[in-house]
């Protein structure tokens, strides 16, 4: 095998992994329309509603809640 062939193989595998990751993300995290509160928060950039650590805590909680809900279906 030549080096260029190996590089091409790696590129193809990376592309396949990207596609699989995208499909997995779309399955586990379906897009939802923002609530009116979320829309207002996005429109008002001058206000900080919560800190980064609070955001990460809420995100983890939401992921756990979704995984529990999907496991029970």
Helices and strands as residue ranges (DSSP letters): H 3-28, H 36-43, H 52-72
